[in-house]
Amino acid sequence: MVVRQPVKKKMHGRGSPAWIVTFADLATLLLTFFILLLSFAEMDIEKYRAMANSMAVAFGSNQVLGEEIGGSPLTLIESDTVSLPEPMETDTDEPEFIDERAGADAPTKIPAGVIELASRMIEELEAEVASGALNVNYDESQVVIRFSEEATFRSGDAAIKPEMIPIIERVVDVLSSCTGDVLVAGYTDDRPISSGRYRSNWDLSAARAVSVVHELVMNRQVPAERVVAAGRAETNPLAPNDSEENRAKNRRVEIAIRDPECDERLDTNALPVEIMP
């Protein structure tokens, strides 16, 4: 009699499947690969910190990137250790303009003397500035009054037109109450001059500058030691000498007052007014 033994069922284990080992090895290799890439990369920590902080604030996170990196660009610290700057309270309603360009210099400050003299000249010569006979410019060190050739001289001549003499006298009246060295420079265009009186544009430009200087110092309101005349010919053109319009701009005489300081004027508008009952 044959006795059959009961067949035992093969029990399968509850462990991880066999493919997970290969997957884990692959993930480890990928992690190692990206760590190597990161170790060879060059990171701009300042830019990374600014970007991370901006994103944290935008998404309302309570964590910001720390000032001290501590060896890892991903180190985070609690926001209670970092205080954001509070808005500054100001007593003025005027807006503040800030130049955010990297490495930009501070805005140039124009001295009060330059602004005062330029204001007086524009006020005194308002009609002539409007007509284009002259214009008044200034920078951080000087005020420049520019006379056009058409309004001041005849072509190829250094004698000032009679109608310009009263205008120059008004310039003298303003200059008499201000200090500063005065440089009078004459300019021409680039075309050679054809004249038996002047050898070149240098002669003509210098003669025109001397004519203006003569009017400035003639009544002795402006001391002669303050004034210098110079002929510049076609140098320092205002525009390229490629058209008649541009050449006319370049033919000019300039009076430059350097580092001016003006006496205070009495402001009648600021005087107290007594109201009669």
Backbone hydrogen bonds in HBPLUS format (Angstrom, degrees):
<---DONOR---> <-ACCEPTOR-->    atom                        ^
c    i                          cat <-CA-CA->   ^        H-A-AA   ^      H-
h    n   atom  resd res      DA  || num        DHA   H-A  angle D-A-AA Bond
n    s   type  num  typ     dist DA aas  dist angle  dist       angle   num
A0020-ILE N   A0017-PRO O   3.31 MM   3  5.92 155.0  2.37 114.4 120.7     1
A0023-PHE N   A0019-TRP O   3.11 MM   4  6.42 159.1  2.16 151.6 157.9     2
A0024-ALA N   A0020-ILE O   2.90 MM   4  6.03 156.1  1.95 144.6 150.6     3
A0025-ASP N   A0021-VAL O   3.05 MM   4  6.29 157.2  2.10 146.7 152.7     4
A0026-LEU N   A0022-THR O   3.02 MM   4  6.27 156.6  2.08 145.9 152.2     5
A0027-ALA N   A0023-PHE O   2.93 MM   4  6.23 160.7  1.97 151.9 156.6     6
A0028-THR N   A0024-ALA O   2.97 MM   4  6.14 157.7  2.02 147.8 153.9     7
A0029-LEU N   A0025-ASP O   2.96 MM   4  6.21 157.1  2.01 148.3 154.4     8
A0030-LEU N   A0026-LEU O   2.95 MM   4  6.25 157.6  2.01 150.1 156.2     9
A0031-LEU N   A0027-ALA O   2.92 MM   4  6.12 160.9  1.95 149.3 154.5    10
A0032-THR N   A0028-THR O   2.94 MM   4  6.16 158.5  1.99 148.1 154.0    11
A0033-PHE N   A0029-LEU O   2.91 MM   4  6.12 152.3  1.98 145.0 152.9    12
A0034-PHE N   A0030-LEU O   3.00 MM   4  6.32 160.2  2.04 155.3 158.6    13
A0035-ILE N   A0031-LEU O   2.99 MM   4  6.17 149.6  2.09 145.3 154.1    14
A0036-LEU N   A0032-THR O   2.99 MM   4  6.23 154.3  2.06 146.7 153.1    15
A0037-LEU N   A0033-PHE O   3.00 MM   4  6.36 155.2  2.07 145.0 152.1    16
A0038-LEU N   A0034-PHE O   2.92 MM   4  6.09 156.9  1.97 143.2 149.4    17
A0039-SER N   A0035-ILE O   2.91 MM   4  6.14 147.9  2.02 144.4 153.3    18
A0040-PHE N   A0036-LEU O   3.14 MM   4  6.41 141.3  2.30 145.6 154.5    19
A0041-ALA N   A0037-LEU O   3.09 MM   4  6.21 124.7  2.41 139.5 153.9    20
A0041-ALA N   A0038-LEU O   3.27 MM   3  5.08 140.1  2.44  92.0 103.1    21
A0048-TYR N   A0044-ASP O   2.90 MM   4  6.14 158.7  1.95 154.6 161.7    22
A0049-ARG N   A0045-ILE O   2.78 MM   4  5.97 161.0  1.81 153.9 158.6    23
A0050-ALA N   A0046-GLU O   2.99 MM   4  6.21 162.8  2.02 147.9 152.4    24
A0051-MET N   A0047-LYS O   2.94 MM   4  6.10 160.9  1.97 147.8 153.2    25
A0052-ALA N   A0048-TYR O   2.88 MM   4  6.04 164.3  1.91 152.3 156.8    26
A0053-ASN N   A0049-ARG O   2.89 MM   4  6.03 162.7  1.92 150.9 155.8    27
A0054-SER N   A0050-ALA O   3.01 MM   4  6.12 158.7  2.06 144.8 150.7    28
A0055-MET N   A0051-MET O   3.00 MM   4  6.23 160.4  2.04 149.3 154.5    29
A0056-ALA N   A0052-ALA O   2.90 MM   4  6.07 151.4  1.99 144.4 152.9    30
A0057-VAL N   A0053-ASN O   2.93 MM   4  6.18 160.9  1.97 151.4 155.5    31
A0058-ALA N   A0054-SER O   2.95 MM   4  6.09 158.0  2.00 146.1 152.8    32
A0059-PHE N   A0055-MET O   3.01 MM   4  6.14 150.9  2.10 145.9 152.1    33
A0061-SER N   A0056-ALA O   2.80 MM   5  4.94 154.8  1.86 158.0 155.7    34
A0060-GLY N   A0057-VAL O   3.20 MM   3  5.07 160.2  2.24 100.4 105.7    35
A0079-SER N   A0062-ASN O   3.28 MM  17  5.64 137.4  2.47 166.1 155.3    36
A0072-SER N   A0069-ILE O   3.38 MM   3  5.68 166.6  2.40 113.5 114.2    37
A0075-THR N   A0072-SER O   3.40 MM   3  5.73 163.7  2.43 118.7 116.9    38
A0081-THR N   A0078-GLU O   3.25 MM   3  6.06 169.5  2.26 120.3 123.3    39
A0082-VAL N   A0079-SER O   3.12 MM   3  5.32 164.1  2.15 109.2 114.2    40
A0104-ALA N   A0101-ARG O   3.27 MM   3  5.58 157.1  2.32 131.7 128.2    41
A0115-ILE N   A0111-PRO O   3.26 MM   4  6.61 165.6  2.28 153.6 156.9    42
A0116-GLU N   A0112-ALA O   2.87 MM   4  6.02 159.8  1.91 151.9 158.0    43
A0117-LEU N   A0113-GLY O   3.03 MM   4  6.15 167.1  2.05 146.5 149.6    44
A0118-ALA N   A0114-VAL O   2.98 MM   4  6.09 167.7  2.00 152.0 156.0    45
A0119-SER N   A0115-ILE O   2.94 MM   4  6.04 155.1  2.01 144.9 151.9    46
A0120-ARG N   A0116-GLU O   3.02 MM   4  6.27 157.2  2.07 148.1 154.1    47
A0121-MET N   A0117-LEU O   2.93 MM   4  6.16 161.3  1.96 154.8 159.8    48
A0122-ILE N   A0118-ALA O   2.98 MM   4  6.14 165.6  2.00 150.5 154.2    49
A0123-GLU N   A0119-SER O   2.97 MM   4  6.08 156.2  2.03 144.8 151.8    50
A0124-GLU N   A0120-ARG O   2.89 MM   4  6.03 156.3  1.95 147.3 153.8    51
A0125-LEU N   A0121-MET O   2.84 MM   4  5.89 153.5  1.91 150.7 157.8    52
A0129-VAL N   A0125-LEU O   2.93 MM   4  6.11 158.2  1.97 159.2 165.9    53
A0130-ALA N   A0126-GLU O   2.99 MM   4  6.16 155.8  2.05 145.5 152.1    54
A0131-SER N   A0127-ALA O   3.02 MM   4  6.27 143.1  2.16 142.3 152.2    55
A0132-GLY N   A0128-GLU O   3.15 MM   4  6.26 122.6  2.50 136.4 149.2    56
A0133-ALA N   A0128-GLU O   3.18 MM   5  5.44 131.7  2.43 156.5 158.6    57
A0132-GLY N   A0129-VAL O   3.26 MM   3  5.24 146.0  2.39  97.3 106.9    58
A0148-SER N   A0133-ALA O   3.21 MM  15  5.88 175.3  2.21 153.5 152.9    59
A0135-ASN N   A0146-ARG O   3.07 MM  11  5.41 141.8  2.22 136.2 147.8    60
A0146-ARG N   A0135-ASN O   2.93 MM  11  5.41 169.9  1.94 162.7 165.6    61
A0137-ASN N   A0144-VAL O   2.87 MM   7  5.15 167.7  1.88 154.7 158.6    62
A0144-VAL N   A0137-ASN O   2.74 MM   7  5.15 169.2  1.76 145.4 149.3    63
A0139-ASP N   A0142-GLN O   3.02 MM   3  5.68 155.2  2.08 158.0 164.7    64
A0259-ASP N   A0141-SER O   2.80 MM 118  5.40 178.7  1.80 161.8 162.3    65
A0143-VAL N   A0257-ILE O   3.00 MM 114  5.27 154.2  2.07 140.2 147.0    66
A0257-ILE N   A0143-VAL O   2.83 MM 114  5.27 164.6  1.85 157.7 161.7    67
A0145-ILE N   A0255-ILE O   2.84 MM 110  5.08 164.7  1.86 143.6 147.8    68
A0255-ILE N   A0145-ILE O   2.81 MM 110  5.08 162.2  1.84 148.5 154.6    69
A0147-PHE N   A0253-VAL O   2.79 MM 106  5.22 174.6  1.79 167.4 165.6    70
A0253-VAL N   A0147-PHE O   3.05 MM 106  5.22 155.0  2.11 143.8 150.9    71
A0152-THR N   A0148-SER O   3.20 MM   4  6.24 136.8  2.39 140.1 151.9    72
A0149-GLU N   A0251-ARG O   3.10 MM 102  5.48 138.4  2.28 152.2 139.9    73
A0152-THR N   A0149-GLU O   3.11 MM   3  5.08 128.6  2.38  95.8 109.9    74
A0153-PHE N   A0149-GLU O   2.80 MM   4  5.26 166.2  1.82 145.4 150.3    75
A0161-LYS N   A0152-THR O   2.87 MM   9  5.57 163.5  1.90 153.2 156.5    76
A0157-ASP N   A0154-ARG O   3.05 MM   3  5.35 156.0  2.11 139.1 134.3    77
A0164-MET N   A0161-LYS O   2.97 MM   3  5.58 157.3  2.03 120.1 127.2    78
A0165-ILE N   A0162-PRO O   3.23 MM   3  5.54 152.0  2.31 108.2 115.7    79
A0168-ILE N   A0164-MET O   3.05 MM   4  6.38 158.1  2.10 156.9 162.5    80
A0169-GLU N   A0165-ILE O   3.00 MM   4  6.26 151.0  2.09 150.2 159.0    81
A0170-ARG N   A0166-PRO O   3.12 MM   4  6.40 142.8  2.26 138.0 146.6    82
A0171-VAL N   A0167-ILE O   3.12 MM   4  6.51 144.2  2.25 141.1 151.1    83
A0171-VAL N   A0168-ILE O   3.11 MM   3  4.93 119.1  2.50  90.1 105.5    84
A0172-VAL N   A0168-ILE O   2.94 MM   4  6.29 151.5  2.03 146.7 154.4    85
A0173-ASP N   A0169-GLU O   2.99 MM   4  6.32 149.0  2.09 142.6 150.6    86
A0174-VAL N   A0170-ARG O   3.27 MM   4  6.57 151.7  2.36 142.0 147.5    87
A0175-LEU N   A0171-VAL O   2.95 MM   4  6.23 164.2  1.97 152.8 157.7    88
A0176-SER N   A0172-VAL O   2.89 MM   4  5.97 142.3  2.03 150.6 159.1    89
A0177-SER N   A0174-VAL O   3.25 MM   3  5.85 156.1  2.31 113.7 119.6    90
A0178-CYS N   A0175-LEU O   3.04 MM   3  5.10 165.1  2.06 111.3 114.2    91
A0263-ASP N   A0177-SER O   2.99 MM  86  5.82 162.2  2.03 169.1 173.2    92
A0179-THR N   A0261-GLU O   2.75 MM  82  5.18 161.3  1.78 148.3 152.2    93
A0258-ARG N   A0181-ASP O   2.87 MM  77  5.36 161.3  1.91 159.1 162.1    94
A0182-VAL N   A0226-ARG O   2.82 MM  44  5.79 176.4  1.82 151.9 153.1    95
A0228-VAL N   A0182-VAL O   2.86 MM  46  6.29 142.7  2.00 156.2 168.3    96
A0183-LEU N   A0256-ALA O   2.86 MM  73  5.13 164.1  1.88 150.7 155.4    97
A0256-ALA N   A0183-LEU O   2.85 MM  73  5.13 174.9  1.85 150.8 152.1    98
A0184-VAL N   A0228-VAL O   2.79 MM  44  6.11 171.8  1.80 170.8 173.0    99
A0230-ALA N   A0184-VAL O   2.82 MM  46  6.18 140.5  1.98 161.3 166.4   100
A0185-ALA N   A0254-GLU O   2.93 MM  69  5.31 158.2  1.98 151.2 157.6   101
A0254-GLU N   A0185-ALA O   2.89 MM  69  5.31 163.5  1.91 155.7 159.8   102
A0186-GLY N   A0230-ALA O   2.95 MM  44  6.47 153.0  2.02 156.9 165.2   103
A0232-ARG N   A0186-GLY O   2.86 MM  46  5.79 164.5  1.88 159.2 164.6   104
A0187-TYR N   A0252-ARG O   2.86 MM  65  5.30 155.5  1.92 173.8 167.5   105
A0252-ARG N   A0187-TYR O   3.27 MM  65  5.30 142.3  2.42 114.5 124.6   106
A0188-THR N   A0233-ALA O   2.66 MM  45  4.91 162.8  1.69 122.9 124.0   107
A0204-LEU N   A0200-SER O   3.21 MM   4  6.60 163.8  2.24 150.0 153.7   108
A0205-SER N   A0201-ASN O   2.89 MM   4  5.94 169.3  1.90 148.4 151.7   109
A0206-ALA N   A0202-TRP O   3.03 MM   4  6.05 157.8  2.08 144.3 150.6   110
A0207-ALA N   A0203-ASP O   2.92 MM   4  6.08 156.4  1.98 148.7 155.6   111
A0208-ARG N   A0204-LEU O   3.03 MM   4  6.26 156.7  2.08 150.5 156.1   112
A0209-ALA N   A0205-SER O   3.12 MM   4  6.31 155.6  2.18 142.0 148.3   113
A0210-VAL N   A0206-ALA O   2.98 MM   4  6.23 156.2  2.04 148.8 155.1   114
A0211-SER N   A0207-ALA O   3.01 MM   4  6.25 149.7  2.10 143.7 151.9   115
A0212-VAL N   A0208-ARG O   3.19 MM   4  6.51 155.3  2.26 147.7 152.6   116
A0213-VAL N   A0209-ALA O   2.98 MM   4  6.25 159.6  2.03 149.0 155.2   117
A0214-HIS N   A0210-VAL O   2.89 MM   4  6.06 156.5  1.94 149.6 155.4   118
A0215-GLU N   A0211-SER O   3.34 MM   4  6.65 151.0  2.43 139.8 145.9   119
A0216-LEU N   A0212-VAL O   3.04 MM   4  6.35 146.0  2.15 146.3 156.4   120
A0216-LEU N   A0213-VAL O   3.04 MM   3  4.98 118.6  2.43  93.6 109.6   121
A0217-VAL N   A0213-VAL O   3.05 MM   4  6.30 157.2  2.11 160.4 163.8   122
A0218-MET N   A0214-HIS O   3.02 MM   4  5.66 121.8  2.37 139.4 151.7   123
A0220-ARG N   A0217-VAL O   3.11 MM   3  4.97 154.4  2.18 102.1 109.8   124
A0226-ARG N   A0223-PRO O   3.08 MM   3  5.70 160.3  2.12 115.5 121.8   125
A0227-VAL N   A0224-ALA O   3.10 MM   3  5.44 156.3  2.16 111.7 118.5   126
A0235-THR N   A0232-ARG O   3.04 MM   3  5.71 159.1  2.09 148.4 148.2   127
A0242-ASP N   A0240-PRO O   2.82 MM   2  5.49 139.5  1.98 101.9  90.5   128
A0247-ARG N   A0243-SER O   2.95 MM   4  6.18 158.4  1.99 150.8 157.3   129
A0248-ALA N   A0244-GLU O   3.01 MM   4  6.14 150.8  2.09 142.7 149.9   130
A0249-LYS N   A0245-GLU O   3.21 MM   4  6.54 146.0  2.34 139.4 147.9   131
A0250-ASN N   A0246-ASN O   3.13 MM   4  6.46 146.2  2.25 144.8 153.6   132
A0251-ARG N   A0247-ARG O   3.17 MM   4  6.45 135.0  2.38 144.3 155.1   133
A0270-ALA N   A0267-ASP O   3.01 MM   3  5.52 149.9  2.11 109.3 118.2   134
A0271-LEU N   A0268-THR O   3.28 MM   3  5.33 160.5  2.32 101.3 107.1   135
